[in-house]
């Protein structure tokens, strides 16, 4: 898949969700995300492409980072990155919600920095559910390098009604 230039979509152009590998999604995140690198792992990735087939954004989904949310029935959108294409973030968050429901998850969560509005999440039907204290993973006995994500964050979530896959 190829990356598109950050040119704006024409009003008649439509975005569509495409399958994408974790490797390609991680590379896209490392090339385009404003302040974070790609997560180390993930369960699955989805992309959004324009009508020419150029990838305009990706979402990586994985196990919830917060231990109390990692119950086996929840999944977290660990990273979303776009090239600035209008509506790409909302399309990815909406698709992540649908994919999670189809896979049988009952909850899907993600985080934004406190200074971000969450407009794409609200547009996709997500709700702000909590604020985190922030902090760092660094401990004297377990040194970590700074990731740029140490500040206060807002947790967003959707509770899903699980629909089993039909055979």
HELIX and SHEET records of a PDB file:
HELIX    1   1 UNK A   22  UNK A   32  1                                  11    
HELIX    2   2 UNK A   67  UNK A   69  5                                   3    
HELIX    3   3 UNK A   88  UNK A  102  1                                  15    
HELIX    4   4 UNK A  119  UNK A  123  1                                   5    
SHEET    1   A 7 UNK A  16  UNK A  19  0                                        
SHEET    2   A 7 UNK A  44  UNK A  49 -1                                        
SHEET    3   A 7 UNK A  55  UNK A  62 -1                                        
SHEET    4   A 7 UNK A  74  UNK A  82 -1                                        
SHEET    5   A 7 UNK A 107  UNK A 113  1                                        
SHEET    6   A 7 UNK A 153  UNK A 159 -1                                        
SHEET    7   A 7 UNK A 127  UNK A 131 -1                                        
END                                                                             
